């Protein structure tokens, strides 16, 4: 990348960070401009591909849903963005990472619940005996 291109990119990133700051202060117009900016959308897409689609457990549909969650989270949390503390792409990466963690926790809990039920149903001899006894007490058809 040439020095001129790097300067243009840095200026645009600075403008995006300024838009994010204005949005964090309650400017709806700034939030709309930020979310519709091609560079912001491209950076969010790159972040989502790097984080969500690299997850071994995520199906493609999950990754697409998580990407949409990222945009929703930007809208919900823009008021927490602090200019000077982080660049906008760093802040978006942080949001994406938290979405990934939330997704993995939900998936783990879902798997644990399913595995817990299956192990109780298949392995626990007391539960199996109680179920068999209840089935035997059912009226015949």
N, C-alpha and C positions, 0 to 999 in steps of 0.2 A: 504494500500500500504506500502510495506516495505521501509526502509530507502534507501536501494540499488536501488529499483525500482524508488523511487522518485528522486534519484540522476541521474539515467539514463534518466528519463523523462525531468528533468531540463536541463541536458546537451544537449539533442536533441532539446529542445525548444530554447536553446541558439544558437545552430547550425542553426536552421531555421531563427532565428532573424538575424544572421550573413549573411545568404544567402539573406534574404530580403534586408539587407543593401547593399550588393554587387550589387544586382539587381537594387536598387534605384540609384546606381552610374553608371548604364548603362550596367552591365554585363548580356548579353543575356543567357549565360550558367548558371549563378546563378538563373535567373528567371525560366528557364526551369527546373532546379533541384528543385527549390522551388515548382513549380506547379505540379511536378511529385512525390514529396515526399508523401508517404502514410500518415504520421502523419499530414502534412499540409492539405491534402485532407480530412482526417477524421475530423479535427478541422473545416474546412470550411463547411463540411456537417452538423456537429453538430450545428454550428452557423446558417446555413440556415434553418435547421429544427426548431430550437428554435425561429427564427425570422419570417421567411416567412410562414411556415406551421401553425404557431399559429395565423396568421392573420385570423379573422373571415370571411373576405370578399374574401380571396384568394382561388380560386379553386386549385386543385392539379396541373393542368397544369400551372397555374400562378406561383405557388411555384417553379416548375421545371424550368420555364423560368427565374425567379428571381435568382435562384441558378446559372444558366449559366451566367446571368448578373453579378453576384458577381465575377466569375472567369475573365470575360472580364474587370471588373472594377479594379481588382487587376493588370492586365496587363497594363491598361491605367494609373493607378495612382501610380504604384510602385515607381516612381521617387519622390513621396511625403513622402515616408516612412522615418522616422528619428529614427535610432537606438538610444536607450537611452531615447527617449521620450515616447515610448510605446512598449510593446511586440507585436510580429507579430499577435497573435490571437486577441489582443485588437484592433489593427489597422484594421484587417479584420472585426471584429464586428462593428466597426465604419462605414466601407464601406457598410456593409449589412444593417445597420440601415438607412443610407442615401438612399440606393436603395429602402428600404421599404417606406420611406417618399415620395420619388419621385413617386412610384407606387400608393400610396394612394392619392396623389395630382392629378395624371392623372385620376384615377378612379373617384375622387370627381368631377373634372371638366367635365368629360364625363357624369356623372350622372346629374350634374347641367344643362349641355347643353341639355340633353335629357328631363329632367323635365321642363326646361324653354320652350322648343319647345312644349311639350305636354300641358303645362298649357296655353300657348298662343293659341294653336290650339283648345283646348277644352273649355276654360273658357272665354277668352276675347270676349265679345259680338261684338265689332267693327270688330275684325278680322274675326269672324264667319259671320257677315253680309256682309263684303266685299267679302269673299270667296263665299258665297251663291249668291251674285249679279253677280260675275264673272262667276259662273257656269251657271246661267240663261242666260247670254249673249252669251254663246257658241252656235255655229250653230248646228241645229238639224241634225241628221244623216239621 
